[in-house]
């Protein structure tokens, strides 16, 4: 009984997620696939900046079929390769406005 209820809840939430993702993709003029690739690349950029994981580990973590595929998709979305992104942004600090430092 409980398992059946949990299964129905999971199915319900899956439908909601697909609906929300579809709307967000449509708002940005993309297919769902393009939207999901973009989101994966944005989150991968965060790992490139704030971690020391190698590119193949990041590619695998975000379910890209290969490091090469990750690099190609990342460049399309971010305008530079993952290595270039890491080199440019790895050691940048977070901006804190002067009034917040007091």
HELIX and SHEET records of a PDB file:
HELIX    1   1 UNK A    2  UNK A   27  1                                  26    
HELIX    2   2 UNK A   32  UNK A   50  1                                  19    
HELIX    3   3 UNK A   55  UNK A   61  1                                   7    
HELIX    4   4 UNK A   67  UNK A   78  1                                  12    
HELIX    5   5 UNK A   82  UNK A   89  1                                   8    
HELIX    6   6 UNK A   98  UNK A  101  1                                   4    
END                                                                             
